[in-house]
Amino acid sequence: MLTRTTRCLLSPRTLATSCIALLLHGCSSVTPQPLGVNNATCWNKLNGWQQDSFSEALPALFSQCPRLSKKLPEWKNICNAAKSLTLASDVEVRRFIEENFIPHTIIGTAGKNEGLITGYYEPTLNGSLKPDDQYSYPLYQTPKDMLTVKLDSRFKELKGKRVRGRVTGNTVIPYYSRAEIDKPESPLKGQELLWVDDPDAAFFLHIQGSGRIQLTDGSMVGVGYANQNGHPYVAIGKKLIETGALTREEVSLDTIRQWLDTNPSKAQALKNQNPSYVFFTMRHDLEFGPRGSLNVPLTPERSVAVDRKIIPLGTPLWVTTTLPGTNKPYQRLVFAQDTGGAINGPVRADVFFGRGKRAEKLAGEMKQKGSIYALLPKPANSQNQMNCQ
């Protein structure tokens, strides 16, 4: 939260030309808008608001209603009213949103409603329930010796932080990093869930958080996020930029994969620079999308991952950005139903694109500037008194 500041933002270079005016009028007290969900705004301020196919967002709304209506009274009323929307048109759904929610601007750095919109998807890997020469790269379940340390009641700065550890002697130390887990003699040996045939695909599965595994007998199983080792997420694309291997404009899922393929002797060292490690669980409800942090199935292009410290899970959002490689607007109603290690900050969203080639392409290339508005439930018996003419 930004605090009230009184500063003269002058450099020596501009002081000579600006000093007289500032001395005559003095430095004014500036109160920047606080980061995060901010003031209410008008529906007509949301670019593209009239053009969305709102009825396509209903599955995401319906999926979270049973969970939210049990916890929040305002959502119980909204979800009861939403039962009438099963066969509603886009106009009817839009009207329902306008009657039950109030849009709020989300402010990011420099006091702007602008941030980064990325994407993720549900990949399909080849795997086996038994290891062999082909299937030799394990996906691990949550380790039995990993502790979840809850200290936020004592140390407020740890609230929302992943604190994972293990006991050695009488001391709790950080849990194993990626480099330690992926050693030939892994400390997690014996706790494998299954094995896949591609170490890079396994690495990217950790980033996506869930996926489907085509087994050797032709059957398909799903794996979903179960836990994480407590280490911070580090983007290896950023590391490739820092070393000059790729430019910021070149970085995408495909270009990182190509670099790993053409530099096999350096691939593991690069991946080890991301110490974060994800553990999985089996899931068999493959007809639905993977479950996000809200524990509801994700809806393609209507579910997004956010920073839950700023945006409560379940919050409807209006995202306005563009599709990669084009100037085509991408503006739609989505729901905050997931989180991610790389999703930090106020104006930050990761769009779940689903599965398939289109989803993979969009997720791999999406790194667009965009704006986000939080649609908060309208207080009972209140009217939006803003002049929105």
Secondary structure by P-SEA (a helix, b strand, c coil): cccbbbbcccccccccccaaaaaaccccccccccccccccccccccccccccccccaaaaaaaaaaaaaaccaaaaaaaaaacccccccaaaaaaaaaacbbbbbbbccccccbbbbbbbbbbbbbbbcccccccccccccccccccccccccccccccccbbbbbbcccccccccccccccccccccccccccccccaaaaaaaaaaccccccccccbbbbbcccccccbbbbbaaaaaaaacccccccccaaaaaaaaaacccaaaaaaacccbbbbbbbbcccccccccccccccccccbbbcccccccccbbbbbbbbcccccccccccccccccccccccccbbbbbccccaaaaaaaacccccbbbbbbcccccccccccccc
